[in-house]
């Protein structure tokens, strides 16, 4: 998203979202993440973990 698009409030289109998803699936995130971001030790996003995160967000919002 360009600075002009950010200022205008425009949201990314489907094509831009698809490009981001493709980048992340190829592991491209690590090319843009700072060196201090840990590269390992993350949990696999299982349905159980996602449900726990969702429940925590609901509790936090309440």
N, CA, C, O and CB atoms as a CASP TS submission, in Angstrom:
PFRMAT TS
TARGET T0000
AUTHOR 0000-0000-0000
METHOD Language model
MODEL 1
PARENT N/A
ATOM      1  N   UNK     1       0.859  -1.173   0.000  1.00  0.00           N
ATOM      2  CA  UNK     1       0.000   0.000   0.000  1.00  0.00           C
ATOM      3  C   UNK     1       0.902   1.232   0.000  1.00  0.00           C
ATOM      4  O   UNK     1       1.863   1.314   0.765  1.00  0.00           O
ATOM      5  CB  UNK     1      -0.976   0.000   1.233  1.00  0.00           C
ATOM      6  N   UNK     2       0.587   2.157  -0.844  1.00  0.00           N
ATOM      7  CA  UNK     2       1.383   3.377  -0.920  1.00  0.00           C
ATOM      8  C   UNK     2       0.969   4.345   0.182  1.00  0.00           C
ATOM      9  O   UNK     2      -0.087   4.189   0.796  1.00  0.00           O
ATOM     10  CB  UNK     2       1.233   4.040  -2.303  1.00  0.00           C
ATOM     11  N   UNK     3       1.819   5.354   0.426  1.00  0.00           N
ATOM     12  CA  UNK     3       1.480   6.374   1.422  1.00  0.00           C
ATOM     13  C   UNK     3       0.207   7.102   1.044  1.00  0.00           C
ATOM     14  O   UNK     3      -0.604   7.439   1.906  1.00  0.00           O
ATOM     15  CB  UNK     3       2.622   7.372   1.579  1.00  0.00           C
ATOM     16  N   UNK     4       0.031   7.345  -0.252  1.00  0.00           N
ATOM     17  CA  UNK     4      -1.181   8.030  -0.714  1.00  0.00           C
ATOM     18  C   UNK     4      -2.423   7.189  -0.395  1.00  0.00           C
ATOM     19  O   UNK     4      -3.447   7.722   0.033  1.00  0.00           O
ATOM     20  CB  UNK     4      -1.098   8.315  -2.238  1.00  0.00           C
ATOM     21  N   UNK     5      -2.322   5.868  -0.609  1.00  0.00           N
ATOM     22  CA  UNK     5      -3.455   4.991  -0.308  1.00  0.00           C
ATOM     23  C   UNK     5      -3.734   4.958   1.190  1.00  0.00           C
ATOM     24  O   UNK     5      -4.893   4.931   1.604  1.00  0.00           O
ATOM     25  CB  UNK     5      -3.188   3.571  -0.827  1.00  0.00           C
ATOM     26  N   UNK     6      -2.677   4.960   2.009  1.00  0.00           N
ATOM     27  CA  UNK     6      -2.869   4.982   3.462  1.00  0.00           C
ATOM     28  C   UNK     6      -3.593   6.247   3.884  1.00  0.00           C
ATOM     29  O   UNK     6      -4.513   6.193   4.700  1.00  0.00           O
ATOM     30  CB  UNK     6      -1.522   4.877   4.192  1.00  0.00           C
ATOM     31  N   UNK     7      -3.189   7.380   3.338  1.00  0.00           N
ATOM     32  CA  UNK     7      -3.814   8.648   3.694  1.00  0.00           C
ATOM     33  C   UNK     7      -5.256   8.727   3.221  1.00  0.00           C
ATOM     34  O   UNK     7      -6.088   9.366   3.865  1.00  0.00           O
ATOM     35  CB  UNK     7      -3.024   9.798   3.113  1.00  0.00           C
ATOM     36  N   UNK     8      -5.557   8.078   2.098  1.00  0.00           N
ATOM     37  CA  UNK     8      -6.917   8.131   1.560  1.00  0.00           C
ATOM     38  C   UNK     8      -7.863   7.171   2.263  1.00  0.00           C
ATOM     39  O   UNK     8      -9.078   7.254   2.084  1.00  0.00           O
ATOM     40  CB  UNK     8      -6.899   7.826   0.084  1.00  0.00           C
ATOM     41  N   UNK     9      -7.315   6.255   3.067  1.00  0.00           N
ATOM     42  CA  UNK     9      -8.148   5.273   3.745  1.00  0.00           C
ATOM     43  C   UNK     9      -8.486   4.083   2.872  1.00  0.00           C
ATOM     44  O   UNK     9      -9.282   3.232   3.268  1.00  0.00           O
ATOM     45  CB  UNK     9      -9.408   5.916   4.217  1.00  0.00           C
ATOM     46  N   UNK    10      -7.889   4.010   1.683  1.00  0.00           N
ATOM     47  CA  UNK    10      -8.153   2.891   0.768  1.00  0.00           C
ATOM     48  C   UNK    10      -7.596   1.610   1.372  1.00  0.00           C
ATOM     49  O   UNK    10      -6.485   1.586   1.900  1.00  0.00           O
ATOM     50  CB  UNK    10      -7.526   3.151  -0.638  1.00  0.00           C
ATOM     51  N   UNK    11      -8.376   0.562   1.286  1.00  0.00           N
ATOM     52  CA  UNK    11      -7.904  -0.742   1.757  1.00  0.00           C
ATOM     53  C   UNK    11      -7.336  -1.519   0.589  1.00  0.00           C
ATOM     54  O   UNK    11      -7.749  -1.305  -0.551  1.00  0.00           O
ATOM     55  CB  UNK    11      -9.043  -1.540   2.437  1.00  0.00           C
ATOM     56  N   UNK    12      -6.384  -2.427   0.848  1.00  0.00           N
ATOM     57  CA  UNK    12      -5.802  -3.201  -0.250  1.00  0.00           C
ATOM     58  C   UNK    12      -6.866  -4.014  -0.981  1.00  0.00           C
ATOM     59  O   UNK    12      -7.802  -4.525  -0.367  1.00  0.00           O
ATOM     60  CB  UNK    12      -4.705  -4.129   0.277  1.00  0.00           C
ATOM     61  N   UNK    13      -6.711  -4.124  -2.281  1.00  0.00           N
ATOM     62  CA  UNK    13      -7.632  -4.923  -3.074  1.00  0.00           C
ATOM     63  C   UNK    13      -7.310  -6.404  -2.975  1.00  0.00           C
ATOM     64  O   UNK    13      -6.306  -6.789  -2.375  1.00  0.00           O
ATOM     65  CB  UNK    13      -7.599  -4.481  -4.523  1.00  0.00           C
ATOM     66  N   UNK    14      -8.154  -7.226  -3.560  1.00  0.00           N
ATOM     67  CA  UNK    14      -7.978  -8.671  -3.507  1.00  0.00           C
ATOM     68  C   UNK    14      -6.652  -9.093  -4.111  1.00  0.00           C
ATOM     69  O   UNK    14      -6.011 -10.015  -3.607  1.00  0.00           O
ATOM     70  CB  UNK    14      -9.116  -9.366  -4.224  1.00  0.00           C
ATOM     71  N   UNK    15      -6.228  -8.429  -5.187  1.00  0.00           N
ATOM     72  CA  UNK    15      -4.961  -8.767  -5.818  1.00  0.00           C
ATOM     73  C   UNK    15      -3.784  -8.509  -4.894  1.00  0.00           C
ATOM     74  O   UNK    15      -2.855  -9.312  -4.826  1.00  0.00           O
ATOM     75  CB  UNK    15      -4.790  -7.984  -7.098  1.00  0.00           C
ATOM     76  N   UNK    16      -3.823  -7.370  -4.172  1.00  0.00           N
ATOM     77  CA  UNK    16      -2.752  -7.043  -3.239  1.00  0.00           C
ATOM     78  C   UNK    16      -2.737  -8.019  -2.073  1.00  0.00           C
ATOM     79  O   UNK    16      -1.671  -8.436  -1.621  1.00  0.00           O
ATOM     80  CB  UNK    16      -2.904  -5.610  -2.729  1.00  0.00           C
ATOM     81  N   UNK    17      -3.914  -8.383  -1.587  1.00  0.00           N
ATOM     82  CA  UNK    17      -3.999  -9.345  -0.497  1.00  0.00           C
ATOM     83  C   UNK    17      -3.448 -10.694  -0.946  1.00  0.00           C
ATOM     84  O   UNK    17      -2.720 -11.350  -0.201  1.00  0.00           O
ATOM     85  CB  UNK    17      -5.454  -9.490  -0.011  1.00  0.00           C
ATOM     86  N   UNK    18      -3.793 -11.104  -2.158  1.00  0.00           N
ATOM     87  CA  UNK    18      -3.289 -12.361  -2.698  1.00  0.00           C
ATOM     88  C   UNK    18      -1.777 -12.362  -2.826  1.00  0.00           C
ATOM     89  O   UNK    18      -1.123 -13.375  -2.578  1.00  0.00           O
ATOM     90  CB  UNK    18      -3.914 -12.638  -4.043  1.00  0.00           C
ATOM     91  N   UNK    19      -1.222 -11.208  -3.220  1.00  0.00           N
ATOM     92  CA  UNK    19       0.231 -11.092  -3.339  1.00  0.00           C
ATOM     93  C   UNK    19       0.900 -11.254  -1.977  1.00  0.00           C
ATOM     94  O   UNK    19       1.933 -11.913  -1.861  1.00  0.00           O
ATOM     95  CB  UNK    19       0.614  -9.739  -3.962  1.00  0.00           C
ATOM     96  N   UNK    20       0.305 -10.648  -0.943  1.00  0.00           N
ATOM     97  CA  UNK    20       0.858 -10.767   0.403  1.00  0.00           C
ATOM     98  C   UNK    20       0.795 -12.209   0.890  1.00  0.00           C
ATOM     99  O   UNK    20       1.761 -12.717   1.460  1.00  0.00           O
ATOM    100  CB  UNK    20       0.108  -9.848   1.374  1.00  0.00           C
ATOM    101  N   UNK    21      -0.330 -12.864   0.669  1.00  0.00           N
ATOM    102  CA  UNK    21      -0.475 -14.266   1.065  1.00  0.00           C
ATOM    103  C   UNK    21       0.559 -15.128   0.353  1.00  0.00           C
ATOM    104  O   UNK    21       1.177 -15.993   0.974  1.00  0.00           O
ATOM    105  CB  UNK    21      -1.896 -14.774   0.757  1.00  0.00           C
ATOM    106  N   UNK    22       0.752 -14.902  -0.936  1.00  0.00           N
ATOM    107  CA  UNK    22       1.740 -15.675  -1.695  1.00  0.00           C
ATOM    108  C   UNK    22       3.145 -15.435  -1.153  1.00  0.00           C
ATOM    109  O   UNK    22       3.934 -16.373  -1.041  1.00  0.00           O
ATOM    110  CB  UNK    22       1.678 -15.312  -3.190  1.00  0.00           C
ATOM    111  N   UNK    23       3.463 -14.192  -0.818  1.00  0.00           N
ATOM    112  CA  UNK    23       4.771 -13.867  -0.250  1.00  0.00           C
ATOM    113  C   UNK    23       4.999 -14.612   1.057  1.00  0.00           C
ATOM    114  O   UNK    23       6.064 -15.191   1.270  1.00  0.00           O
ATOM    115  CB  UNK    23       4.896 -12.359  -0.024  1.00  0.00           C
ATOM    116  N   UNK    24       4.007 -14.596   1.921  1.00  0.00           N
ATOM    117  CA  UNK    24       4.146 -15.269   3.216  1.00  0.00           C
ATOM    118  C   UNK    24       4.252 -16.782   3.053  1.00  0.00           C
ATOM    119  O   UNK    24       5.017 -17.426   3.771  1.00  0.00           O
ATOM    120  CB  UNK    24       2.962 -14.926   4.121  1.00  0.00           C
ATOM    121  N   UNK    25       3.501 -17.352   2.125  1.00  0.00           N
ATOM    122  CA  UNK    25       3.576 -18.801   1.903  1.00  0.00           C
ATOM    123  C   UNK    25       4.942 -19.225   1.367  1.00  0.00           C
ATOM    124  O   UNK    25       5.383 -20.348   1.613  1.00  0.00           O
ATOM    125  CB  UNK    25       2.482 -19.241   0.932  1.00  0.00           C
ATOM    126  N   UNK    26       5.603 -18.347   0.648  1.00  0.00           N
ATOM    127  CA  UNK    26       6.944 -18.644   0.138  1.00  0.00           C
ATOM    128  C   UNK    26       8.016 -18.385   1.183  1.00  0.00           C
ATOM    129  O   UNK    26       9.202 -18.553   0.902  1.00  0.00           O
ATOM    130  CB  UNK    26       7.230 -17.817  -1.105  1.00  0.00           C
ATOM    131  N   UNK    27       7.619 -17.980   2.385  1.00  0.00           N
ATOM    132  CA  UNK    27       8.590 -17.688   3.427  1.00  0.00           C
ATOM    133  C   UNK    27       9.170 -16.294   3.318  1.00  0.00           C
ATOM    134  O   UNK    27      10.177 -15.990   3.957  1.00  0.00           O
ATOM    135  CB  UNK    27       9.694 -18.690   3.389  1.00  0.00           C
ATOM    136  N   UNK    28       8.551 -15.446   2.520  1.00  0.00           N
ATOM    137  CA  UNK    28       9.060 -14.114   2.279  1.00  0.00           C
ATOM    138  C   UNK    28       9.040 -13.202   3.483  1.00  0.00           C
ATOM    139  O   UNK    28       9.727 -12.181   3.497  1.00  0.00           O
ATOM    140  CB  UNK    28       8.298 -13.495   1.205  1.00  0.00           C
ATOM    141  N   UNK    29       8.272 -13.547   4.484  1.00  0.00           N
ATOM    142  CA  UNK    29       8.203 -12.711   5.685  1.00  0.00           C
ATOM    143  C   UNK    29       9.578 -12.495   6.288  1.00  0.00           C
ATOM    144  O   UNK    29       9.899 -11.395   6.738  1.00  0.00           O
ATOM    145  CB  UNK    29       7.279 -13.340   6.718  1.00  0.00           C
ATOM    146  N   UNK    30      10.389 -13.542   6.298  1.00  0.00           N
ATOM    147  CA  UNK    30      11.700 -13.418   6.949  1.00  0.00           C
ATOM    148  C   UNK    30      12.614 -12.479   6.197  1.00  0.00           C
ATOM    149  O   UNK    30      13.584 -11.982   6.768  1.00  0.00           O
ATOM    150  CB  UNK    30      12.361 -14.776   7.074  1.00  0.00           C
ATOM    151  N   UNK    31      12.336 -12.223   4.941  1.00  0.00           N
ATOM    152  CA  UNK    31      13.129 -11.257   4.207  1.00  0.00           C
ATOM    153  C   UNK    31      12.813  -9.819   4.581  1.00  0.00           C
ATOM    154  O   UNK    31      13.619  -8.920   4.341  1.00  0.00           O
ATOM    155  CB  UNK    31      12.925 -11.449   2.744  1.00  0.00           C
ATOM    156  N   UNK    32      11.617  -9.592   5.180  1.00  0.00           N
ATOM    157  CA  UNK    32      11.236  -8.235   5.560  1.00  0.00           C
ATOM    158  C   UNK    32      11.235  -8.030   7.069  1.00  0.00           C
ATOM    159  O   UNK    32      11.131  -6.895   7.535  1.00  0.00           O
ATOM    160  CB  UNK    32       9.873  -7.909   5.004  1.00  0.00           C
ATOM    161  N   UNK    33      11.347  -9.106   7.841  1.00  0.00           N
ATOM    162  CA  UNK    33      11.363  -8.990   9.304  1.00  0.00           C
ATOM    163  C   UNK    33      12.741  -8.554   9.785  1.00  0.00           C
ATOM    164  O   UNK    33      13.751  -8.970   9.217  1.00  0.00           O
ATOM    165  CB  UNK    33      10.966 -10.328   9.963  1.00  0.00           C
ATOM    166  N   UNK    34      12.798  -7.719  10.830  1.00  0.00           N
ATOM    167  CA  UNK    34      14.099  -7.327  11.376  1.00  0.00           C
ATOM    168  C   UNK    34      14.864  -8.540  11.911  1.00  0.00           C
ATOM    169  O   UNK    34      14.261  -9.554  12.261  1.00  0.00           O
ATOM    170  CB  UNK    34      13.916  -6.287  12.491  1.00  0.00           C
ATOM    171  N   UNK    35      16.161  -8.433  11.970  1.00  0.00           N
ATOM    172  CA  UNK    35      17.004  -9.547  12.424  1.00  0.00           C
ATOM    173  C   UNK    35      16.701  -9.959  13.860  1.00  0.00           C
ATOM    174  O   UNK    35      16.908 -11.118  14.220  1.00  0.00           O
ATOM    175  CB  UNK    35      18.469  -9.170  12.305  1.00  0.00           C
ATOM    176  N   UNK    36      16.216  -9.037  14.687  1.00  0.00           N
ATOM    177  CA  UNK    36      15.973  -9.359  16.095  1.00  0.00           C
ATOM    178  C   UNK    36      14.720 -10.223  16.301  1.00  0.00           C
ATOM    179  O   UNK    36      14.510 -10.739  17.399  1.00  0.00           O
ATOM    180  CB  UNK    36      15.842  -8.077  16.895  1.00  0.00           C
ATOM    181  N   UNK    37      13.902 -10.385  15.284  1.00  0.00           N
ATOM    182  CA  UNK    37      12.706 -11.223  15.408  1.00  0.00           C
ATOM    183  C   UNK    37      13.138 -12.685  15.418  1.00  0.00           C
ATOM    184  O   UNK    37      13.817 -13.133  14.495  1.00  0.00           O
ATOM    185  CB  UNK    37      11.693 -10.947  14.243  1.00  0.00           C
ATOM    186  N   UNK    38      12.746 -13.447  16.468  1.00  0.00           N
ATOM    187  CA  UNK    38      13.138 -14.861  16.519  1.00  0.00           C
ATOM    188  C   UNK    38      12.634 -15.628  15.301  1.00  0.00           C
ATOM    189  O   UNK    38      11.514 -15.409  14.839  1.00  0.00           O
ATOM    190  CB  UNK    38      12.607 -15.513  17.797  1.00  0.00           C
ATOM    191  N   UNK    39      13.467 -16.526  14.786  1.00  0.00           N
ATOM    192  CA  UNK    39      13.123 -17.283  13.587  1.00  0.00           C
ATOM    193  C   UNK    39      12.560 -18.673  13.886  1.00  0.00           C
ATOM    194  O   UNK    39      12.174 -19.389  12.962  1.00  0.00           O
ATOM    195  CB  UNK    39      14.335 -17.416  12.713  1.00  0.00           C
ATOM    196  N   UNK    40      12.509 -19.050  15.112  1.00  0.00           N
ATOM    197  CA  UNK    40      12.011 -20.384  15.451  1.00  0.00           C
ATOM    198  C   UNK    40      11.263 -20.371  16.771  1.00  0.00           C
ATOM    199  O   UNK    40      11.171 -19.346  17.447  1.00  0.00           O
ATOM    200  CB  UNK    40      13.163 -21.384  15.515  1.00  0.00           C
ATOM    201  N   UNK    41      10.732 -21.528  17.121  1.00  0.00           N
ATOM    202  CA  UNK    41      10.045 -21.676  18.391  1.00  0.00           C
ATOM    203  C   UNK    41       8.572 -21.337  18.373  1.00  0.00           C
ATOM    204  O   UNK    41       7.941 -21.264  19.428  1.00  0.00           O
ATOM    205  CB  UNK    41      10.701 -20.845  19.384  1.00  0.00           C
ATOM    206  N   UNK    42       8.015 -21.132  17.201  1.00  0.00           N
ATOM    207  CA  UNK    42       6.593 -20.803  17.114  1.00  0.00           C
ATOM    208  C   UNK    42       5.756 -22.075  17.046  1.00  0.00           C
ATOM    209  O   UNK    42       6.169 -23.073  16.455  1.00  0.00           O
ATOM    210  CB  UNK    42       6.315 -19.914  15.887  1.00  0.00           C
ATOM    211  N   UNK    43       4.574 -22.026  17.657  1.00  0.00           N
ATOM    212  CA  UNK    43       3.660 -23.160  17.643  1.00  0.00           C
ATOM    213  C   UNK    43       2.944 -23.243  16.302  1.00  0.00           C
ATOM    214  O   UNK    43       2.649 -22.225  15.676  1.00  0.00           O
ATOM    215  CB  UNK    43       2.643 -23.051  18.789  1.00  0.00           C
ATOM    216  N   UNK    44       2.674 -24.459  15.876  1.00  0.00           N
ATOM    217  CA  UNK    44       1.861 -24.677  14.676  1.00  0.00           C
ATOM    218  C   UNK    44       0.450 -24.169  14.959  1.00  0.00           C
ATOM    219  O   UNK    44      -0.105 -24.443  16.023  1.00  0.00           O
ATOM    220  CB  UNK    44       1.843 -26.197  14.262  1.00  0.00           C
ATOM    221  N   UNK    45      -0.128 -23.436  14.024  1.00  0.00           N
ATOM    222  CA  UNK    45      -1.470 -22.878  14.219  1.00  0.00           C
ATOM    223  C   UNK    45      -2.525 -23.962  14.027  1.00  0.00           C
ATOM    224  O   UNK    45      -3.075 -24.133  12.940  1.00  0.00           O
ATOM    225  CB  UNK    45      -1.722 -21.706  13.243  1.00  0.00           C
ATOM    226  N   UNK    46      -2.791 -24.686  15.102  1.00  0.00           N
ATOM    227  CA  UNK    46      -3.807 -25.748  15.067  1.00  0.00           C
ATOM    228  C   UNK    46      -5.175 -25.152  15.398  1.00  0.00           C
ATOM    229  O   UNK    46      -5.246 -24.047  15.937  1.00  0.00           O
ATOM    230  CB  UNK    46      -3.451 -26.898  16.069  1.00  0.00           C
ATOM    231  N   UNK    47      -6.259 -25.861  15.087  1.00  0.00           N
ATOM    232  CA  UNK    47      -7.594 -25.359  15.454  1.00  0.00           C
ATOM    233  C   UNK    47      -7.724 -25.116  16.963  1.00  0.00           C
ATOM    234  O   UNK    47      -8.411 -24.184  17.382  1.00  0.00           O
ATOM    235  CB  UNK    47      -8.671 -26.351  14.997  1.00  0.00           C
ATOM    236  N   UNK    48      -7.078 -25.938  17.766  1.00  0.00           N
ATOM    237  CA  UNK    48      -7.161 -25.768  19.226  1.00  0.00           C
ATOM    238  C   UNK    48      -6.481 -24.464  19.665  1.00  0.00           C
ATOM    239  O   UNK    48      -7.002 -23.733  20.508  1.00  0.00           O
ATOM    240  CB  UNK    48      -6.510 -26.976  19.947  1.00  0.00           C
ATOM    241  N   UNK    49      -5.323 -24.189  19.086  1.00  0.00           N
ATOM    242  CA  UNK    49      -4.616 -22.955  19.435  1.00  0.00           C
ATOM    243  C   UNK    49      -5.411 -21.745  18.971  1.00  0.00           C
ATOM    244  O   UNK    49      -5.535 -20.764  19.704  1.00  0.00           O
ATOM    245  CB  UNK    49      -3.204 -22.937  18.814  1.00  0.00           C
ATOM    246  N   UNK    50      -5.948 -21.807  17.766  1.00  0.00           N
ATOM    247  CA  UNK    50      -6.744 -20.689  17.262  1.00  0.00           C
ATOM    248  C   UNK    50      -7.991 -20.465  18.113  1.00  0.00           C
ATOM    249  O   UNK    50      -8.391 -19.322  18.332  1.00  0.00           O
ATOM    250  CB  UNK    50      -7.141 -20.936  15.808  1.00  0.00           C
ATOM    251  N   UNK    51      -8.609 -21.541  18.592  1.00  0.00           N
ATOM    252  CA  UNK    51      -9.785 -21.410  19.464  1.00  0.00           C
ATOM    253  C   UNK    51      -9.386 -20.762  20.793  1.00  0.00           C
ATOM    254  O   UNK    51     -10.125 -19.931  21.321  1.00  0.00           O
ATOM    255  CB  UNK    51     -10.440 -22.800  19.716  1.00  0.00           C
ATOM    256  N   UNK    52      -8.226 -21.135  21.333  1.00  0.00           N
ATOM    257  CA  UNK    52      -7.751 -20.538  22.581  1.00  0.00           C
ATOM    258  C   UNK    52      -7.462 -19.052  22.402  1.00  0.00           C
ATOM    259  O   UNK    52      -7.773 -18.248  23.281  1.00  0.00           O
ATOM    260  CB  UNK    52      -6.494 -21.262  23.074  1.00  0.00           C
ATOM    261  N   UNK    53      -6.872 -18.685  21.274  1.00  0.00           N
ATOM    262  CA  UNK    53      -6.594 -17.277  20.987  1.00  0.00           C
ATOM    263  C   UNK    53      -7.906 -16.511  20.857  1.00  0.00           C
ATOM    264  O   UNK    53      -8.048 -15.426  21.420  1.00  0.00           O
ATOM    265  CB  UNK    53      -5.748 -17.132  19.694  1.00  0.00           C
ATOM    266  N   UNK    54      -8.854 -17.063  20.125  1.00  0.00           N
ATOM    267  CA  UNK    54     -10.154 -16.401  19.944  1.00  0.00           C
ATOM    268  C   UNK    54     -10.850 -16.203  21.291  1.00  0.00           C
ATOM    269  O   UNK    54     -11.412 -15.139  21.550  1.00  0.00           O
ATOM    270  CB  UNK    54     -11.055 -17.226  18.995  1.00  0.00           C
ATOM    271  N   UNK    55     -10.814 -17.229  22.148  1.00  0.00           N
ATOM    272  CA  UNK    55     -11.445 -17.122  23.468  1.00  0.00           C
ATOM    273  C   UNK    55     -10.765 -16.036  24.306  1.00  0.00           C
ATOM    274  O   UNK    55     -11.433 -15.270  25.002  1.00  0.00           O
ATOM    275  CB  UNK    55     -11.387 -18.480  24.207  1.00  0.00           C
ATOM    276  N   UNK    56      -9.442 -15.977  24.233  1.00  0.00           N
ATOM    277  CA  UNK    56      -8.717 -14.944  24.968  1.00  0.00           C
ATOM    278  C   UNK    56      -9.058 -13.552  24.483  1.00  0.00           C
ATOM    279  O   UNK    56      -9.205 -12.633  25.289  1.00  0.00           O
ATOM    280  CB  UNK    56      -7.233 -15.168  24.855  1.00  0.00           C
ATOM    281  N   UNK    57      -9.187 -13.380  23.165  1.00  0.00           N
ATOM    282  CA  UNK    57      -9.565 -12.080  22.621  1.00  0.00           C
ATOM    283  C   UNK    57     -10.975 -11.688  23.040  1.00  0.00           C
ATOM    284  O   UNK    57     -11.238 -10.519  23.322  1.00  0.00           O
ATOM    285  CB  UNK    57      -9.459 -12.093  21.104  1.00  0.00           C
ATOM    286  N   UNK    58     -11.888 -12.666  23.081  1.00  0.00           N
ATOM    287  CA  UNK    58     -13.250 -12.365  23.546  1.00  0.00           C
ATOM    288  C   UNK    58     -13.247 -11.935  25.010  1.00  0.00           C
ATOM    289  O   UNK    58     -13.947 -10.994  25.384  1.00  0.00           O
ATOM    290  CB  UNK    58     -14.165 -13.589  23.361  1.00  0.00           C
ATOM    291  N   UNK    59     -12.455 -12.625  25.846  1.00  0.00           N
ATOM    292  CA  UNK    59     -12.374 -12.240  27.262  1.00  0.00           C
ATOM    293  C   UNK    59     -11.763 -10.860  27.408  1.00  0.00           C
ATOM    294  O   UNK    59     -12.212 -10.070  28.238  1.00  0.00           O
ATOM    295  CB  UNK    59     -11.552 -13.265  28.060  1.00  0.00           C
ATOM    296  N   UNK    60     -10.742 -10.557  26.612  1.00  0.00           N
ATOM    297  CA  UNK    60     -10.060  -9.280  26.690  1.00  0.00           C
ATOM    298  C   UNK    60     -10.982  -8.131  26.294  1.00  0.00           C
ATOM    299  O   UNK    60     -10.934  -7.046  26.872  1.00  0.00           O
ATOM    300  CB  UNK    60      -8.827  -9.291  25.806  1.00  0.00           C
ATOM    301  N   UNK    61     -11.830  -8.396  25.286  1.00  0.00           N
ATOM    302  CA  UNK    61     -12.738  -7.363  24.787  1.00  0.00           C
ATOM    303  C   UNK    61     -13.884  -7.093  25.760  1.00  0.00           C
ATOM    304  O   UNK    61     -14.418  -5.984  25.791  1.00  0.00           O
ATOM    305  CB  UNK    61     -13.298  -7.771  23.431  1.00  0.00           C
ATOM    306  N   UNK    62     -14.262  -8.075  26.540  1.00  0.00           N
ATOM    307  CA  UNK    62     -15.411  -7.941  27.455  1.00  0.00           C
ATOM    308  C   UNK    62     -15.125  -7.028  28.627  1.00  0.00           C
ATOM    309  O   UNK    62     -15.993  -6.820  29.475  1.00  0.00           O
ATOM    310  CB  UNK    62     -15.824  -9.297  27.976  1.00  0.00           C
TER
END
